Structures are given as structure tokens and as C-alpha cells.
Amino acid sequence: MPRTPPFPTLSRWWSEWYESLDKPGWRSFAMAMGLLALGLLFALYSAAAAGRGSIWEASIAAGIALLTSGWVAVRIVPTLARRTPLRWLGYRIRYRLTTEGKVYLAGVLLIALAALNTGNNLLFVILATMIAGILVSGIASAVALTGTEMQLDLPEHIFAEQPALAGLELANEKHSFPSFSLRVSGDETKGKSQVLARPVYFPYIPRQRTARQQVELNFPRRGVYRQDAFQISTKFPFGFLQKTRQVDTALEVVVYPRVTPTEEFYEVLPLISGEIESFYRGRGHDLYSIRDYQTTDSARFVDWKASAKANELKVREFTREDERRVMLALDPYIHPGAPEEPPGREANIEEQFERAVTLCACLAWHFHEIDSEMQYRTERVATKMGPAGAIVYDVLRDLAFAQMKIAPHSRLLQDLAEEQDVFKIILTSQPPGSIPTSLWTSSYFVFMQSL
């Protein structure tokens, strides 16, 4: 089978290259070169006429040459400047000599000393070739680095201690040259609290094309992560010099607390479920059933007539009006004298608060998964009772910004005591003796000191 000649590919490349050209710009450039050449001819003629003593001819030719160059400077040069991406000249580029570059420069110095001492023409040729390699390296790396723009696409919701898949896109906006061996990283001068912790490598980006890579991001703690700048660097082509261009950005990432179940979550969830069930069964109005008494039942639900007939305790169980309604409350005020702390509690108080925030996030996510009706309360935020799925991300966002506060009393508990119609899960560090009595019958308390 005969092989297809390469001419169609070459023809297609030529047509694509021709279509990508800035034709008006090139026409302006050709016109400028033609007029400047004409001006040069008039200037040469003016010099020749002055040599012959023809003052008038020399003056007229010199005037035409001056007017021609002035017209080009006023009319064509600004047009070309507007079409030229001069923003590339404003790039802030840092230079760092690599180990390979240091070794190469030492070799250049040795060859230079040997050439000067011996006068050997071959050594001068080798020296010129090595210096040309440095120049080529600088020009090629500058071409690869300029004309590139980056974009980082982050997922909508990011959780602490859970990998998040982001998309890093690098665009080569140059019309004629590709970019090679580009490395995108965070600002190394900012330490570890940054969005892009590990560098991403792009081996090749064609001209006027984009390259995209998936990046796995990990955030160890909740809160806000900021990235003020990214760095695009290259060692292309020989690795003698690393050039780094800084790309300023105002990237801000809100990281939610982790929602994977913790040990504390597994410990309190059965207790919370039992308390919710007991609360709503007890508040029903229609009799549901009569069953045997259990140690967790309240004495006020004992059916004494049924107990006397059966000769054992029986309790009344009422219909459940809605046992999927719950209020989740986080009390951020840390009581400075909370009960009998061991020495060194000051060092652990932040960890206890973080565990409380994480437990609150896990509970919010749990109620979202089981389609509960949920309300969220803190001292400054109060959502309406509604489907947990509608407010869960608002809750997680608020928890991402939650900060503990040192105060002897919390007004939040007094406000919650006035709401008796909904079961409340309250995470607090207040001493049990300071909690309003009415809250104990309609709430489940998680004390931060126990976490």
C-alpha cells in the first residue's frame, strides 16, 4: 500500500499558520519598513547631493527623509505597539543559577583561561560555542516562560482531611512558539499554609493552546486558605538557569470541617438518637402502645392501671409527631473555670474546641443524610428550621470560620431555654450548674471538656 506523502500535512500546517497571522499588523509593519527604506534612500541621496555642492537638492532630500520617518513614527508605530503584547515585558522574573549552570560556567572559565594562555584557535571556537549555548538557553527559556497564563478551578465544596480534585489550566497565548518544561507551584516564601502545596509539571504546550492537569489538594485543617501568588518556572532547554515568573492572584478557599465520623460521633450518636426518640414520643398526644417499662423511661409515662393488672411496670408510648426535627447549637464561649481541669488544660483547650467543631459538622452532615428538619444556632447565627440539605453547607461554612471565645457566661443558653418545642443538641463548655433547668428536659448536652 503506497504511503501518503507529507505534502497535505505541510499544506495544512501552512494554512493554519497563515490563518493565525495578524494580517493588518503585518501589513502595517511592511508599510513601515518600506517607508523607512525610502527615507534611507533620500537620506543617502541628500548626503551625495551635499558632496556635489547641490545645497537645495540636499535640503529637499533630507526634508523628505525626515518627514517620511516622522510619519512612520507618528502613524504606524503606535498601531504596531497596540497590537504587540507589551504586558509580557512587565513580567517579574527571578533568576537562579542551578548546580548544572555553576558547573558549566566553571567549564567556560577554564576554557577561556586555556584559550587566552595558548592562543589556540580551536579553544576559541569551543569557547564561543559554549557562550552561545548560554545565550540560546536564556532566549529559549524566556520564550517558553512569557505569554503563558494560568487558571485554577476548585471544587465548590472542600472538606478538611479529604482530598479535593482541582483542575490547573495553563494557556500558551503566543502566536508562533510553543512552551516547554513549565512548572507551576505555590509561592515558596509563604510557607506551608497555601492552596497549591506540590508543584505541577507541564512538559509541552503548543502555541495558542491550553494544557490541563488534575491536581489533588489536601487541607489538614478547617478555615480559610489564601494564595497570594503562583510561580511559573522553567529550566528549559539546558537547565543552566531557572527562571521564575510570579503570577499574582487573590485566591481564597474556604475549607469545611471534616464530616467523616469520628470516635466521639460514634459514641454520642446512639445516645442522641435515643434522647430524640424519647423526647418526641413523650410529647405526642395520641396513645401509640403500652409496653414493658425500661430503665431509660420516665416515671411520668407509667400506666399504673396496666401495671396493676400485669403485676409489672408498664409505660404508655405516644405517637411521634415528628422525631426528625432537631436544633444543632454550638456555644463558642469557653468557660475559664470549667470544672476541675487538669494541669495544662490551656494547651488542650484549642484541641477540644476543634473536636467540638468537627463533631458538630459530623452531626449536621448526619442529619442531612437522613433528611431531617434542622435548625442551626450560635451566638451570632440562627437559621430557620428547614430541610437539612438546604442549610447544611451554610452550617459547614459557618463552622469553618468558628472561633472560640473566653467568657464566663453565654447568653446563647438563656435564649435556647425559651424554645421548648424542638429537641436541641448543644455543644458547650459551660458548667452543668450554670445551665438553665428547663434545657435539661429538651436538650442533649455535649461538654467540650469530655471530648
ABEGO torsion letter per residue (X at the ends): XBBBBAAAAAAAAAAAAAAABBAAAAAAAAAAAAAAAAAAAAAAAAAAAAAAGBAAAAAAAAAAAAAAAAAAAAAAAAAAAAABBAAAAABBBBBBBBAAAAAAAAAAAAAAAAAAAAGBAAAAAAAAAAAAAAAAAAAAAAAAABGBBBBBBBBABBBBGBBBBBBBBBBBABAABBBBGBBBBBBAAAEABBABABBBBBABBBBGBBBBBBBBBBBABBEBBBBABBBBBBAOAAGABBBBBBBBBABBBBBBBBABBBAAAAAAAAAAAAAAAAAAAAABABBABBBBBBAABBAAABBAAAAAAAGBBBBBBBBBABAABBBBBBBABBBAABBGBBBGAAAAAAAAAAAAAAAAAAAAAAAAAAGBBBBBBBAABBBBBBBAAAAAAAAAAAAAABBBBBBABBAAAAAAAABAABBBBBBBABBAAABBAAAAAABBBBBAAAX
